[in-house]
């Protein structure tokens, strides 16, 4: 018996050697197919396979021969790979494979590994216990004894089977695949890809096992991956994009694609195709994508940590940032990437990577979600043509969608959809980007923010290709994280169900039908969003993320000028032919400073008090940073219209009903910041033809904020801030006009028409005994008329901290509550040597001579607060011009970017109609 076996083994080996020597693939295939039949792996059921195979020496010898010949002569194996794959599937089902072949890499698991063979746990223990007892009663005596546990003989047979498979070394088929000829390798991959879930032969776990084998083979063949990449990519495409619900196989396909990307991005010849293939994830159905968001988030974090330096194209950065937005913040995937009914979802064809058109660098401005001031009234909703390199025939016959950067721009309509005749204008005065956000996974959001932090904090990873995209993504995460993300983070429980009953042969279906049960795998229970430990940490996690986002925006804001300057300098040395990089103030404002200030301002509207106050502190620092002093009047006007006015408007809402006192303090700090910025940059603002409208809008907010609170904090703080601004403007001569009969300009008249609506006594209190002196009288007036720059400087310096010590005590009245509530705001903040203005001003009942304190004498010669000479028609000595505003205060709302206070004024306050 043994001699016959040895003789047969020797003859098969000789036959294989002859076939290999002459390249007779068909002969070798037939030999492998015949030997596989003697292994008993395909004829026995999964339940009986360990016993039958372990007790059958002929089957073990045949199995050893099959694997030995495959290791030796796999180069000429073609059709026989299918039989070997089926044999390995049977070993996998019977749990006879080595542990290394059933444990695969995973991003979420703490140990980085996950088993493809899950333990069987009943989904409903009560029902399962009753059903199991009933089934046991209906079985015969022999069947009952078989359920009690394996016998000693069965255990010995299983151990023999395990030892035999260990000697066969099936894992060597994967590790030694790098030595296979390309044709044989492609046949092996084709055999693995053919294993897809169906109702008869294969189930989901079978497909997942073959997918993992395929991925390992690809990684073993990294040197020639370009020859097989399209085949692998198409398989992953069909597993992910065509999935209608989340399942274990889809999860493994997503993880597999990211694993390939992490390992292959180091290879320059294939990295562009790999990065482009990541768009497959954006083509998944939104519901499925959200269910695997955690795996993608953790995988992208690993990819960026290991390969951020290998990503150079703005196209690829746009894909990665769009993925972060979709999986972390719950943004809907670009509609143009979704499968439509016009594309055959079952078509096996796929378009090559070279046919997928890339992004265009000049279209980044559309992705960033904001525009420069010159584009404020530009209509962005118009449909633009998407240039494609493939013909309509290619698209119709392909399973891939040809996409470009236009398709990833969520603000543009999808191609092929009908557009409304009139497209709406983009709201340039909003603090948000207006993205359509769904639910998001909390841990995915946290991991995506960690990825953003990794990019921002390493200067080498911040490039001209990703700066604006990074800013936009951070702002989207700010929106998703607002108020602790309580509206958007989802709470779901993840379970994976697999029906293994189809593994039983048809001939035993009737016999074992009563014992069939579905397996519900508690797959990574730590990922469940409904776990108590995660729910307890959600508020703390969102709080940490909010502070982290604030710090990221502040970091980019302070580094933007130096980063852009270094890029521009480097481009001049390299003489690059690409998009020219400008480092001027206008470019920095539109691309960096404005959107970042808007993001910080949006967190100032958070319902959480600590986050809100921290954001206000960051906003004040950012507005007072030295680099911003180079902005001109138009940029500062844009700062008011796009940052400060929308912020003040939002704070008028009942953001945090449970924190009334905190909201009072927030409004007080915001209004104080408004006055600081206005006085800090009064000189350039005066050159604006729309200065009067800007000033009236500020007065509108003073009116609204005085009546927005329930305590006396704002009622006392707002008049003090208003007096501060009026004294500076009056002392600078902004309200004066030598050609006017009264000595005052039109701005003076409309200012008091507006102020009288909510502070009717302020004019008499502040200016009732003020005498307008002729500029030629007195030596002190001469420098004011000859140098308006010093005139504004003197007025501003007179109210700086320390200057009030030179005034009589009877002429200074400061609210104790205001000083207590705004302690943080009244500190001396110096940015580039510029002292900040504090709203500690006093009503002046008699003409007061403004005296500059000793510590501020330098402002008389050259004030750092004034950046440009006064060129407005409102300054002293220049004939007045018609003001481009409505003089009637009742019609101010028609020209103001924000509406007037909707709530009625108190009865004690004089209404606008009474004043007029």
C-alpha positions in Angstrom: 0.0 0.0 0.0 2.7 2.4 1.0 4.8 1.3 -2.0 2.0 2.1 -4.4 1.6 5.5 -2.8 5.2 6.3 -3.2 5.3 5.0 -6.7 2.3 7.2 -7.6 3.9 10.2 -6.0 7.1 9.6 -7.9 5.3 9.3 -11.2 3.3 12.5 -10.7 6.4 14.3 -9.8 8.1 13.1 -13.0 5.1 14.1 -15.1 5.1 17.6 -13.6 8.8 18.0 -14.3 8.3 17.1 -17.9 5.4 19.4 -18.3 7.4 22.2 -16.7 10.4 21.6 -18.9 8.4 21.8 -22.1 6.0 24.4 -20.9 3.0 22.1 -21.2 0.5 24.2 -19.1 -2.6 22.1 -20.1 -0.9 18.9 -19.1 0.2 20.3 -15.7 -3.3 21.8 -15.2 -4.9 18.3 -15.7 -2.5 16.8 -13.3 -3.3 19.3 -10.6 -7.1 18.9 -11.2 -6.9 15.1 -10.9 -4.8 15.2 -7.7 -7.3 17.7 -6.1 -10.0 15.1 -6.5 -8.1 12.6 -4.4 -7.7 15.1 -1.5 -11.3 14.7 -0.5 -11.4 18.4 0.1 -14.1 19.1 -2.4 -16.2 16.0 -1.8 -16.7 16.2 1.9 -18.9 18.6 3.9 -17.3 21.3 6.1 -18.5 19.6 9.3 -17.0 16.2 8.4 -13.9 17.4 6.6 -11.4 17.5 9.6 -12.3 13.9 10.6 -12.3 12.4 7.1 -9.2 14.2 5.9 -7.3 13.6 9.1 -8.0 9.9 9.0 -7.4 9.4 5.3 -3.7 9.0 4.5 -4.2 8.9 0.7 -6.1 12.3 0.9 -3.2 13.7 2.9 -0.6 12.5 0.5 -2.6 13.9 -2.4 -2.8 17.3 -0.7 0.9 17.3 0.0 1.6 16.5 -3.6 -0.7 19.2 -4.9 0.9 21.9 -2.8 4.4 20.7 -3.4 4.0 20.7 -7.2 2.3 24.1 -7.1 5.3 25.5 -5.1 7.8 24.0 -7.5 6.1 24.6 -10.9 3.5 27.3 -10.3 4.9 29.2 -13.3 3.1 26.9 -15.8 -0.1 26.6 -13.8 -3.1 28.2 -15.5 -6.6 26.7 -15.1 -5.5 24.6 -12.2 -5.4 27.7 -9.9 -9.1 27.5 -9.7 -9.0 24.1 -8.1 -6.3 25.1 -5.7 -8.3 28.1 -4.6 -11.4 25.9 -4.0 -9.3 23.5 -1.9 -8.0 26.4 0.2 -11.5 27.7 0.7 -12.6 24.3 2.1 -9.7 24.4 4.5 -10.7 27.9 5.5 -14.3 26.9 6.2 -13.1 23.9 8.2 -10.8 26.1 10.2 -7.7 24.0 9.2 -5.6 26.9 7.9 -2.7 28.4 9.9 -3.6 31.4 12.1 -1.4 33.7 10.0 -3.7 33.1 7.0 -6.9 34.0 8.7 -5.7 37.0 10.7 -5.5 40.2 8.6 -4.6 43.8 9.2 -7.1 46.3 10.5 -6.9 50.0 11.3 -9.4 50.3 14.1 -8.5 47.2 16.2 -6.1 48.1 19.0 -3.8 45.2 18.2 -4.0 46.0 14.4 -5.3 42.5 13.6 -8.7 41.0 13.0 -9.7 37.3 12.4 -11.7 36.4 9.3 -13.2 33.5 11.3 -15.6 34.9 13.8 -17.0 33.1 16.8 -20.6 32.1 16.6 -22.8 33.9 19.1 -26.6 33.7 19.1 -28.2 37.1 18.5 -31.0 36.3 20.9 -29.9 34.0 23.7 -33.3 33.3 25.1 -34.8 32.1 21.9 -31.6 30.3 20.8 -31.6 28.3 24.1 -35.2 27.1 23.6 -34.7 26.3 19.9 -31.5 24.4 20.6 -33.3 22.3 23.3 -36.2 21.5 21.0 -33.8 20.6 18.2 -31.9 18.3 20.5 -35.1 16.4 21.5 -35.9 15.8 17.9 -32.6 14.3 17.0 -31.7 10.6 17.2 -29.4 9.1 19.8 -26.3 9.1 17.6 -26.9 12.7 16.5 -27.4 13.7 20.2 -24.1 12.1 21.1 -22.3 13.9 18.3 -23.5 17.2 19.7 -22.1 16.5 23.1 -18.6 17.2 21.9 -15.9 15.6 19.7 -14.7 12.2 20.6 -11.0 11.3 21.2 -10.8 9.8 17.7 -12.2 13.0 16.1 -9.7 15.1 18.0 -6.8 13.0 16.9 -8.0 13.1 13.3 -8.3 16.9 13.4 -4.8 17.2 14.8 -3.5 15.0 12.0 -5.3 17.2 9.5 -3.8 20.3 11.0 -0.3 18.8 11.0 -0.7 17.8 7.3 -1.9 21.3 6.3 1.1 22.8 8.2 3.4 20.6 6.1 1.7 21.6 2.9 2.5 25.3 3.8 -0.3 26.9 1.8 0.9 30.4 2.8 3.9 29.8 0.5 1.6 30.2 -2.5 1.3 33.9 -1.4 4.8 34.7 -0.4 6.4 32.9 -3.4 4.0 34.5 -5.9 6.6 37.1 -6.6 8.5 34.5 -8.6 5.6 33.4 -10.8 5.5 34.4 -14.4 3.2 37.3 -15.1 0.7 35.1 -17.0 0.5 32.6 -14.2 0.1 35.4 -11.6 -2.8 36.9 -13.6 -4.5 33.5 -13.7 -4.1 33.1 -9.9 -5.6 36.6 -9.3 -8.4 35.8 -11.7 -9.3 32.7 -9.7 -9.4 34.7 -6.5 -11.5 37.4 -8.0 -14.0 34.9 -9.3 -15.0 34.1 -5.7 -18.0 36.4 -5.2 -20.9 35.9 -2.8 -23.8 34.0 -4.3 -26.7 31.8 -3.1 -25.1 28.4 -4.0 -21.4 28.2 -3.9 -19.7 31.1 -2.0 -20.7 33.2 0.9 -19.5 36.6 2.1 -16.7 35.1 4.3 -15.4 33.1 1.3 -15.1 36.3 -0.7 -13.5 38.2 2.1 -10.9 35.4 2.5 -10.0 35.4 -1.2 -9.9 39.2 -1.2 -7.3 39.2 1.6 -5.3 36.6 -0.3 -5.5 38.9 -3.4 -4.3 41.9 -1.5 -1.4 40.1 0.0 -0.3 38.8 -3.4 -0.4 42.3 -4.8 1.8 43.6 -2.0 4.2 40.7 -2.6 4.4 41.8 -6.3 5.0 45.5 -5.7 7.8 45.6 -8.3 5.4 44.7 -11.1 2.2 46.0 -9.6 1.5 48.3 -12.6 0.8 45.2 -14.7 -2.0 44.0 -12.4 -3.2 47.2 -10.8 -6.2 47.8 -13.1 -7.5 44.3 -12.4 -7.3 44.8 -8.7 -8.8 48.3 -8.8 -11.8 47.1 -10.8 -12.5 44.3 -8.3 -12.4 46.8 -5.4 -14.6 49.1 -7.4 -17.3 46.5 -7.9 -17.2 45.4 -4.2 -17.5 48.9 -2.8 -19.4 51.1 -5.3 -22.1 48.6 -6.1 -22.8 47.7 -2.5 -26.3 48.8 -1.4 -25.7 48.2 2.3 -22.7 47.9 4.7 -21.4 44.4 5.3 -18.2 42.7 6.3 -17.0 42.3 2.7 -17.4 46.0 1.9 -15.5 46.9 5.0 -12.6 44.6 4.1 -12.6 46.0 0.6 -12.3 49.6 1.9 -9.6 48.6 4.3 -7.8 46.7 1.6 -7.8 49.7 -0.8 -6.3 51.9 1.9 -3.7 49.3 2.8 -2.6 49.1 -0.8 -2.4 52.9 -1.0 -0.2 53.1 2.1 2.2 50.6 0.8 2.3 51.6 -2.9 2.5 55.4 -2.6 6.3 55.2 -2.1 6.6 53.9 -5.7 6.6 56.9 -8.0 5.6 54.9 -11.1 2.3 53.8 -9.5 1.5 56.4 -6.9 -0.6 58.7 -9.2 -2.8 55.8 -10.2 -3.2 54.7 -6.6 -4.2 58.1 -5.4 -6.6 58.5 -8.2 -8.2 55.2 -7.3 -9.1 56.5 -3.8 -11.9 58.3 -5.5 -13.6 55.0 -5.6 -14.5 55.7 -1.9 -16.3 58.9 -2.9 -18.3 56.9 -5.4 -19.9 54.7 -2.7 -23.4 55.3 -1.8 -23.6 57.8 1.1 -25.3 55.4 3.5 -22.7 52.8 2.9 -19.9 55.3 3.1 -21.1 56.6 6.5 -21.1 53.1 7.9 -17.5 52.5 7.0 -16.3 56.0 7.9 -14.4 54.9 10.9 -12.2 52.5 9.0 -11.5 55.1 6.3 -10.7 57.8 8.9 -8.2 55.6 10.6 -6.7 54.4 7.3 -6.4 58.0 5.9 -4.6 59.0 9.1 -2.1 56.2 8.7 -1.7 57.1 5.0 -1.0 60.8 5.7 1.4 60.0 8.5 3.5 57.7 6.3 3.1 59.3 2.8 2.2 63.0 3.1 5.5 63.9 1.6 4.8 61.7 -1.5 1.6 63.6 -2.4 2.4 66.6 -4.7 -0.6 67.2 -6.9 -3.5 69.5 -6.0 -5.7 66.9 -7.6 -4.7 64.2 -5.1 -4.9 66.6 -2.2 -8.4 67.6 -3.2 -9.4 63.9 -3.2 -8.0 63.4 0.3 -9.5 66.5 1.8 -12.9 65.7 0.2 -12.7 62.2 1.8 -11.9 63.7 5.2 -14.9 66.1 4.9 -17.3 63.2 3.9 -16.3 60.7 6.5 -15.4 63.1 9.4 -17.9 65.9 9.0 -20.7 64.0 7.3 -20.6 66.1 4.0 -22.5 64.4 1.2 -20.2 63.0 -1.5 -20.0 64.9 -4.8 -23.2 64.1 -6.8 -21.2 63.8 -10.0 -19.4 60.8 -8.6 -22.5 58.8 -7.8 -23.6 55.9 -10.0 -26.5 56.9 -12.3 -29.0 54.8 -14.0 -27.3 55.5 -17.3 -24.3 53.5 -16.3 -24.5 49.8 -16.3 -23.6 48.9 -12.7 -22.8 45.3 -13.7 -20.4 46.1 -16.4 -17.0 44.5 -15.6 -15.1 47.0 -17.7 -13.2 49.9 -16.2 -11.6 53.0 -17.6 -7.8 53.3 -17.2 -6.4 55.9 -14.9 -4.9 57.8 -17.7 -8.4 58.5 -19.0 -9.6 60.0 -15.8 -9.1 63.7 -16.3 -7.3 65.5 -13.5 -8.1 68.7 -11.7 -7.2 72.2 -12.8 -5.2 74.3 -10.5 -7.1 77.5 -11.4 -10.3 76.0 -10.1 -9.1 75.8 -6.5 -10.9 79.0 -5.7 -14.2 77.4 -6.3 -13.4 74.6 -3.9 -12.4 76.9 -1.1 -15.9 78.2 -0.6 -15.2 81.9 -0.7 -13.9 84.5 -3.1 -12.1 87.8 -3.0 -13.9 91.1 -2.6 -13.8 91.7 -6.3 -15.9 88.6 -6.8 -18.6 89.4 -4.2 -21.3 90.0 -6.7 -20.2 87.4 -9.2 -22.7 84.7 -10.0 -21.1 81.3 -9.1 -24.0 79.1 -9.7 -23.6 78.9 -13.5 -22.9 75.5 -14.8 -19.4 75.0 -16.2 -18.4 72.6 -18.8 -16.4 69.6 -17.6 -13.7 68.7 -20.0 -13.3 65.0 -20.3 -10.7 63.0 -22.2 -12.9 60.1 -22.9 -15.6 59.8 -25.5 -19.3 59.2 -24.7 -18.9 55.7 -26.0 -16.2 55.0 -23.5 -18.3 56.4 -20.6 -21.4 54.4 -21.6 -19.5 51.1 -21.9 -17.5 51.6 -18.7 -18.2 50.9 -15.1 -16.1 53.8 -14.1 -17.3 57.4 -14.1 -14.8 59.9 -15.7 -14.5 62.7 -13.2 -12.5 65.9 -12.9 -12.0 68.5 -10.3 -15.3 70.1 -11.3 -17.1 67.0 -10.1 -15.6 67.3 -6.6 -16.7 70.9 -6.4 -19.9 70.6 -4.3 -20.9 74.1 -5.0 -21.4 73.4 -8.7 -24.4 71.5 -10.2 -23.9 67.9 -11.4 -23.5 67.4 -15.1 -26.5 66.1 -16.8 -29.0 67.7 -14.4 -31.3 70.5 -15.3 -30.4 73.9 -13.9 -32.8 76.5 -12.8 -33.1 79.5 -15.1 -31.9 81.9 -12.4 -29.0 80.7 -10.3 -28.8 82.1 -6.7 -25.9 84.3 -5.7 -23.3 82.9 -3.3 -23.7 84.5 0.1 -20.3 86.1 0.7 -21.3 87.5 4.1 -21.9 84.2 5.8 -19.6 82.6 8.4 -20.5 79.2 7.1 -19.8 77.4 3.8 -23.3 76.1 3.4 -22.4 72.5 3.0 -25.1 69.8 3.2 -24.1 67.7 6.2 -25.5 64.5 7.4 -24.7 62.5 10.5 -21.1 61.7 11.3 -19.3 59.2 13.5 -17.7 60.9 16.6 -14.5 58.8 16.5 -14.2 59.4 12.7 -14.4 63.2 13.3 -11.7 63.1 16.0 -9.4 61.0 13.9 -9.9 63.3 10.8 -9.0 66.3 13.0 -5.9 64.5 14.1 -5.0 64.1 10.4 -5.5 67.8 9.8 -3.4 68.7 12.8 -0.6 66.5 11.5 -0.6 68.3 8.2 -0.8 71.8 9.6 1.8 71.5 12.3 4.5 70.2 9.9 5.5 73.1 7.7 6.8 70.7 5.1 3.3 69.3 4.5 1.7 72.6 4.0 2.1 73.4 0.3 0.6 75.8 -2.3 -1.3 72.7 -3.6 -3.1 72.1 -0.4 -3.2 75.3 1.7 -6.6 76.6 0.5 -8.1 73.1 0.5 -6.9 72.6 4.1 -8.4 75.9 5.2 -11.8 74.9 3.7 -11.7 71.5 5.3 -11.0 73.0 8.7 -13.9 75.3 8.4 -16.2 72.4 7.5 -15.1 70.6 10.6 -15.8 73.7 12.6 -19.4 73.6 11.3 -19.7 69.9 12.1 -18.3 70.5 15.6 -20.4 73.5 16.5 -22.4 73.2 19.8 -20.7 69.8 20.5 -22.0 68.2 17.2 -25.2 67.2 19.0 -27.2 67.4 15.8 -24.9 65.5 13.6 -23.1 62.7 15.4 -24.9 59.4 15.0 -25.6 56.8 17.6 -25.9 53.4 16.0 -25.0 49.9 16.9 -23.0 47.9 14.4 -23.5 44.2 13.9 -22.6 42.0 11.0 -24.8 39.1 10.0 -23.6 36.2 8.0 -25.6 33.2 6.9 -23.4 30.2 6.8 -26.1 27.7 6.2 -25.4 27.7 2.4 -22.1 26.0 3.1 -24.0 22.8 3.7 -24.4 20.5 0.8 -27.8 20.3 -0.8 -28.1 16.6 0.0 -28.1 17.4 3.8 -30.4 20.4 3.6 -33.5 18.5 4.7 -31.7 16.7 7.5 -30.1 19.7 9.0 -32.7 22.3 8.3 -33.8 22.3 12.0 -30.2 23.1 13.1 -29.6 26.0 10.7 -29.2 29.3 12.3 -27.7 32.6 11.3 -24.5 33.9 12.8 -24.5 37.3 14.3 -21.0 38.4 14.9 -20.3 41.0 17.6 -17.8 42.5 15.2 -15.6 45.0 17.2 -18.2 45.9 19.9 -16.0 48.8 20.9 -17.0 50.6 17.6 -20.7 50.8 18.7 -21.8 54.4 19.0 -24.3 53.4 21.7 -21.7 52.2 24.2 -22.0 53.8 27.5 -18.3 54.6 27.8 -18.3 56.4 24.4 -21.4 58.4 25.2 -19.8 59.7 28.4 -16.8 60.9 26.5 -18.6 62.5 23.6 -19.0 66.0 25.2 -15.3 66.1 26.3 -14.2 64.8 22.9 -16.1 67.6 21.0 -14.8 70.2 23.4 -11.2 69.0 22.8 -11.7 69.0 19.1 -13.1 72.6 19.1 -10.1 73.9 20.9 -7.8 71.9 18.6 -9.5 73.4 15.5 -9.2 76.9 17.0 -5.5 76.4 17.5 -5.1 75.0 13.9 -6.8 78.1 12.5 -4.7 80.5 14.6 -1.5 78.6 13.6 -2.3 78.9 9.9 -3.4 82.6 10.4 -0.1 83.6 12.0 2.1 81.6 9.6 0.3 82.5 6.4 2.4 85.5 5.5 5.7 83.8 6.0 4.5 80.6 4.2 3.4 82.5 1.2 6.5 84.7 1.1 8.7 81.6 1.2 6.7 80.0 -1.6 6.9 83.1 -3.8 10.7 83.4 -3.1 11.2 79.7 -3.9 9.2 80.1 -7.1 11.3 83.0 -8.3 14.5 81.0 -7.8 13.1 77.9 -9.5 11.4 79.9 -12.3 8.5 77.5 -12.1 6.1 77.7 -15.0 3.0 76.9 -13.0 0.5 79.1 -11.2 2.2 82.2 -10.0 2.2 82.6 -6.2 1.6 86.1 -4.9 2.4 87.0 -1.4 0.7 90.4 -1.3 -1.8 91.5 1.3 -4.8 91.1 -1.1 -3.9 87.5 -1.9 -3.3 86.7 1.8 -6.6 88.2 2.8 -8.7 86.4 0.2 -7.0 83.0 0.4 -6.0 82.8 4.1 -6.9 85.5 6.6 -10.5 86.1 5.7 -11.7 82.4 5.7 -9.7 81.6 8.8 -11.2 84.6 10.6 -14.7 83.5 9.5 -14.0 80.0 10.9 -12.8 81.4 14.3 -15.8 83.8 14.3 -18.2 80.8 13.8 -16.9 79.1 16.9 -17.6 82.4 18.7 -21.2 81.5 18.2 -20.9 78.1 19.9 -23.4 77.3 22.6 -20.7 76.1 24.9 -19.4 79.0 27.0 -15.8 77.9 27.3 -15.4 77.3 23.6 -17.2 80.6 22.8 -14.9 82.7 25.1 -11.8 80.9 23.9 -12.8 81.6 20.3 -13.3 85.3 21.0 -9.8 85.5 22.5 -8.3 83.8 19.4 -10.3 86.2 17.2 -9.0 89.3 19.0 -5.5 88.0 18.7 -5.9 87.3 15.0 -7.4 90.7 14.3 -4.6 92.5 16.1 -1.8 90.5 14.6 1.0 92.6 13.1 0.7 91.1 9.6 -2.8 92.4 9.2 -1.7 96.0 9.5 -0.6 95.9 5.9 -4.2 95.6 4.7 -5.8 98.5 2.9 -9.2 100.1 3.4 -11.1 97.6 1.1 -9.8 94.6 3.0 -10.7 96.2 6.3 -14.2 97.0 5.0 -14.4 93.3 4.0 -13.4 92.3 7.5 -16.4 94.2 8.9 -18.8 92.8 6.3 -17.6 89.2 6.2 -16.4 88.6 9.8 -17.5 91.1 12.4 -21.0 92.0 11.2 -22.1 88.4 10.6 -20.7 87.5 14.0 -22.6 90.2 15.8 -25.8 89.3 13.9 -25.5 85.6 14.9 -24.8 86.6 18.6 -28.2 88.4 18.7 -29.9 85.0 18.4 -30.7 82.9 21.5 -27.7 80.6 21.0 -27.4 79.3 24.6 -30.7 79.8 26.5 -29.3 78.1 29.6 -26.4 80.5 29.8 -27.9 84.0 29.8 -25.1 85.5 31.8 -22.5 84.0 29.5 -24.2 85.3 26.4 -24.3 88.8 27.9 -20.6 88.7 28.4 -20.0 87.3 24.9 -22.1 90.1 23.3 -20.2 92.7 25.4 -16.8 91.3 24.3 -17.9 91.1 20.7 -19.2 94.7 20.6 -16.0 95.9 22.3 -13.9 94.1 19.7 -15.9 95.8 17.0 -15.1 99.2 18.5 -11.4 98.3 18.9 -11.0 97.3 15.3 -12.9 100.3 14.1 -10.7 102.8 16.0 -7.5 100.8 15.3 -8.0 101.2 11.6 -10.0 104.4 11.4 -7.5 106.2 9.2 -7.7 103.7 6.2 -11.5 103.3 6.7 -12.0 107.1 6.2 -10.7 106.8 2.7 -13.7 104.6 1.8 -16.5 106.1 -0.2 -18.8 103.9 1.8 -17.5 105.0 5.2 -20.8 106.6 6.2 -22.7 103.4 5.5 -20.2 101.4 7.5 -20.4 103.8 10.4 -24.2 103.7 10.4 -24.2 99.9 10.4 -22.0 100.0 13.5 -24.5 102.4 15.1 -27.3 99.9 14.2 -25.5 97.2 16.1 -25.0 99.5 19.1 -28.7 100.0 19.1 -29.5 96.3 18.8 -27.0 95.2 21.5 -28.2 97.8 24.0 -31.6 96.1 24.0 -30.4 92.5 23.4 -29.7 91.6 27.1 -31.7 91.3 30.2 -29.1 92.8 32.6 -27.4 96.2 32.8 -24.1 94.9 31.4 -24.8 95.9 27.8 -26.8 99.0 28.8 -23.7 100.3 30.4 -21.0 99.0 28.1 -22.5 100.1 24.8 -22.7 103.8 25.7 -19.2 103.8 26.9 -17.9 102.2 23.7 -20.0 104.6 21.7 -18.6 107.6 23.6 -15.1 106.2 23.0 -15.6 106.2 19.2 -17.4 109.6 19.1 -14.6 111.4 21.1 -11.9 110.0 18.8 -13.8 111.0 15.6 -14.8 114.4 16.9 -11.3 115.2 18.2 -9.9 114.2 14.8 -12.2 116.6 13.1 -14.1 113.9 11.2 -17.4 115.5 12.1 -16.2 119.1 11.3 -16.6 121.0 8.1 -15.3 124.5 7.7 -17.6 125.3 4.8 -20.8 124.3 6.7 -22.9 126.9 8.3 -22.9 125.1 11.6 -19.3 123.9 11.4 -20.4 120.3 11.2 -20.5 117.8 8.3 -23.4 115.8 7.0 -22.0 112.8 8.8 -22.4 114.7 12.1 -26.1 115.2 11.4 -27.0 111.7 10.4 -24.9 110.3 13.2 -27.1 112.0 15.8 -30.3 111.3 13.9 -29.4 107.6 14.3 -28.1 107.8 17.9 -31.1 109.8 19.1 -33.2 106.7 18.3 -31.7 104.8 21.2 -29.7 107.3 23.3 -31.5 110.7 22.9 -29.6 112.3 25.8 -26.1 111.3 24.7 -25.5 114.4 22.5 -26.3 116.9 25.3 -24.3 114.9 27.8 -21.2 114.6 25.7 -21.1 117.7 23.6 -23.5 120.3 25.2 -20.7 122.8 26.0 -18.3 121.9 23.3 -17.1 125.0 21.3 -16.0 124.5 17.8 -12.7 126.4 17.6 -11.5 128.0 14.4 -8.4 126.2 13.1 -6.4 129.4 13.0 -7.1 130.2 16.7 -4.4 129.1 19.1 -1.1 127.5 18.4 -2.5 124.0 19.3 -4.9 124.0 16.4 -2.3 124.6 13.7 -0.8 121.1 13.6 -4.3 119.6 13.6 -5.3 121.4 10.4 -1.9 120.9 8.8 -1.5 117.3 9.7 -4.8 115.3 9.9 -2.8 112.2 10.6 -1.6 113.5 14.0 -5.1 114.8 14.6 -6.6 111.3 14.6 -3.6 110.0 16.5 -4.0 112.6 19.3 -7.7 111.7 19.6 -7.0 108.0 19.8 -4.1 108.4 22.2 -6.1 110.5 24.5 -8.3 107.6 25.4 -5.5 105.0 25.8 -5.0 103.4 29.2 -3.2 105.9 31.4 -4.3 108.9 29.6 -7.4 109.4 31.6 -5.2 110.0 34.6 -4.5 113.4 33.2 -8.1 114.4 33.3 -10.1 115.8 36.3 -11.7 113.0 38.3 -15.1 114.7 38.0 -14.9 114.4 34.2 -14.4 110.6 34.2 -17.2 108.2 34.9 -16.6 104.5 34.4 -19.1 101.8 35.0 -18.0 99.4 37.7 -19.9 96.5 36.1 -18.2 97.2 32.8 -14.8 97.2 34.2 -15.5 94.0 36.0 -17.0 92.2 33.0 -14.5 93.3 30.4 -11.3 92.9 32.4 -9.9 90.7 29.7 -10.8 93.1 26.9 -9.3 96.2 28.6 -5.8 94.9 29.0 -3.1 96.5 26.9 -2.6 94.2 23.8 0.4 95.3 21.9 0.9 93.9 18.4 3.9 95.2 16.6 4.3 98.0 19.0 0.7 99.1 18.6 -1.3 99.7 21.8 -4.9 98.5 21.6 -7.7 100.9 22.2 -9.9 100.2 25.3 -13.5 101.3 25.6 -12.9 103.2 28.9 -14.1 106.6 27.9 -16.0 109.2 29.8 -18.8 111.7 29.0 -17.4 115.1 28.7 -19.6 117.9 30.2 -17.2 120.7 29.6 -14.6 121.4 26.9 -11.6 119.3 27.7 -8.1 119.7 26.5 -6.8 116.4 25.4 -3.5 115.7 27.1 -1.3 112.8 26.0 0.2 110.8 28.8 4.0 110.6 29.2 4.1 106.9 28.0 2.3 107.7 24.8 4.2 110.8 23.7 5.5 108.9 20.7 2.0 108.9 19.1 2.2 112.7 18.6 5.1 112.4 16.1 4.1 109.2 14.4 1.1 107.0 15.4 1.4 103.4 14.6 -2.4 103.2 14.5 -2.6 105.3 11.3 -1.5 103.5 8.2 -2.5 105.9 5.5 -3.2 109.7 5.3 -6.8 110.7 5.6 -8.1 111.0 2.1 -11.8 111.1 2.8 -14.0 114.0 1.9 -15.1 114.0 5.6 -11.7 115.3 7.0 -11.2 118.8 8.1 -10.4 121.4 5.5 -11.8 119.5 2.5 -15.1 120.5 1.0 -17.8 118.0 1.8 -19.3 115.8 -0.9 -22.7 114.1 -1.0 -22.8 111.0 1.2 -23.7 107.8 -0.5 -26.3 106.9 2.2 -29.9 107.3 3.0 -30.3 110.1 5.5 -33.6 109.0 6.9 -32.8 106.6 9.8 -36.0 104.7 9.1 -34.6 103.6 5.8 -31.1 102.5 7.0 -32.2 98.9 7.0 -32.5 99.0 3.2 -28.8 99.6 2.8 -27.5 97.9 5.9 -26.0 94.4 5.5 -27.9 93.3 8.7 -31.5 94.0 9.7 -32.4 96.3 12.5 -33.5 94.9 15.8 -36.8 93.2 15.4 -37.9 93.4 19.0 -39.7 96.7 20.0 -37.7 99.2 22.0 -38.6 99.9 25.6 -41.2 102.6 26.2 -38.7 104.9 27.9 -36.6 105.0 24.7 -37.4 107.7 22.1 -38.4 106.1 18.8 -37.0 107.1 15.5 -40.4 108.6 14.4 -40.4 110.8 17.5 -36.9 112.1 16.8 -37.6 112.8 13.1 
